[in-house]
Amino acid sequence: MALFAVIARKAPVGISADEFSERLARGFEYTKELVEKGTLKHRWILVGASAGLNIYDAESHEHLMSLLYSSPAAQHLEFEVYPLIDPSAFDPRSHLDDKEDAA
């Protein structure tokens, strides 16, 4: 499994404010179901940004895209996706080993 941080911003093009609000409410219910399944680890609202930050635990980026676009609000959201790694998996000195091997 892989972790992804996803920022979802409102982009209600082509629908009324009431219709968008209704779809957004259904989208919130959808994400609650993902939390219950363990696929969505965290849900946050970005205050003042008309956006949310969610942390997904997905099998792949294809699986993540399927989860995102299955939301009732997906057509009217813009997504920024950031793959995440555990800090213990990162070695800030690994590039030095590559330089030593090349010498």
Backbone torsions as a table, in degrees:
resi	resn	phi	psi	omega
1	MET	NA	153.0	-179.3
2	ALA	-130.7	146.6	178.3
3	LEU	-97.1	140.2	177.8
4	PHE	-134.8	131.2	170.4
5	ALA	-92.3	130.6	-177.9
6	VAL	-127.8	123.4	171.7
7	ILE	-98.9	123.1	179.3
8	ALA	-111.6	118.6	-179.6
9	ARG	-109.6	146.0	177.6
10	LYS	-62.9	135.7	175.3
11	ALA	-148.5	64.2	-173.1
12	PRO	-80.6	70.7	-179.6
13	VAL	-88.9	132.5	172.9
14	GLY	83.1	7.3	176.1
15	ILE	-136.1	161.3	179.9
16	SER	-74.2	162.8	177.5
17	ALA	-61.5	-38.7	179.0
18	ASP	-64.8	-44.0	179.3
19	GLU	-64.0	-41.6	178.6
20	PHE	-62.7	-44.3	179.1
21	SER	-58.8	-40.6	179.5
22	GLU	-66.0	-44.4	178.7
23	ARG	-65.9	-37.8	179.1
24	LEU	-64.3	-40.2	177.4
25	ALA	-62.1	-42.2	176.5
26	ARG	-66.0	-34.6	176.1
27	GLY	-63.9	-37.7	176.8
28	PHE	-64.2	-40.8	176.8
29	GLU	-62.9	-40.7	178.3
30	TYR	-60.2	-45.0	-178.9
31	THR	-69.2	-31.4	174.8
32	LYS	-60.7	-41.2	177.6
33	GLU	-62.8	-38.8	178.6
34	LEU	-66.5	-34.6	175.8
35	VAL	-63.7	-45.6	-180.0
36	GLU	-61.2	-33.5	178.8
37	LYS	-79.7	-14.4	-178.4
38	GLY	88.2	2.2	179.8
39	THR	-77.7	-33.1	178.2
40	LEU	-106.5	114.3	-174.1
41	LYS	-84.7	-36.4	-178.2
42	HIS	-144.4	144.7	174.7
43	ARG	-130.4	126.6	179.7
44	TRP	-135.1	149.4	172.8
45	ILE	-104.1	132.5	177.2
46	LEU	-89.0	101.7	-174.5
47	VAL	-61.2	131.0	178.0
48	GLY	79.8	1.4	-176.4
49	ALA	-113.6	-2.2	-174.4
50	SER	49.8	47.1	-176.0
51	ALA	-150.8	166.3	174.4
52	GLY	-130.4	155.5	176.5
53	LEU	-120.9	120.4	-179.6
54	ASN	-122.8	144.3	175.2
55	ILE	-111.0	114.8	-178.9
56	TYR	-101.6	145.4	171.1
57	ASP	-112.8	98.1	-173.2
58	ALA	-117.3	156.4	-179.9
59	GLU	-69.0	-30.7	-176.6
60	SER	-164.7	174.3	176.8
61	HIS	-69.1	-29.2	176.2
62	GLU	-65.4	-42.3	177.2
63	HIS	-62.4	-43.2	177.8
64	LEU	-58.6	-47.4	-178.9
65	MET	-61.2	-37.9	177.1
66	SER	-62.3	-42.6	178.2
67	LEU	-63.5	-45.0	-177.8
68	LEU	-63.4	-47.7	-173.7
69	TYR	-81.8	-1.7	173.0
70	SER	-85.9	-9.1	179.3
71	SER	-69.2	139.3	176.3
72	PRO	-59.9	-20.6	-178.9
73	ALA	-97.3	-2.9	-171.0
74	ALA	-53.0	-40.7	-177.6
75	GLN	-61.7	-18.9	-174.1
76	HIS	-121.1	30.5	175.3
77	LEU	-130.8	150.8	170.6
78	GLU	-109.1	135.7	-176.6
79	PHE	-112.7	135.4	167.7
80	GLU	-113.6	124.4	-174.9
81	VAL	-115.7	132.0	179.5
82	TYR	-128.2	110.8	174.3
83	PRO	-65.2	142.7	-178.0
84	LEU	-119.1	148.5	171.4
85	ILE	-129.5	154.2	175.9
86	ASP	-67.6	135.5	-179.7
87	PRO	-56.5	-28.8	179.6
88	SER	-68.5	-17.3	178.8
89	ALA	-85.1	-4.3	-176.7
90	PHE	-105.9	126.5	176.4
91	ASP	-113.4	104.3	-176.7
92	PRO	-66.5	-9.5	-179.9
93	ARG	-102.5	1.2	-175.7
94	SER	-61.0	-31.6	179.5
95	HIS	-65.7	-24.6	178.1
96	LEU	-69.7	-35.8	177.0
97	ASP	-62.5	-39.9	178.4
98	ASP	-62.4	-39.9	180.0
99	LYS	-67.4	-38.7	179.8
100	GLU	-67.5	-37.8	179.1
101	ASP	-66.5	-32.1	-178.3
102	ALA	-76.8	-22.5	-176.4
103	ALA	-76.8	NA	NA
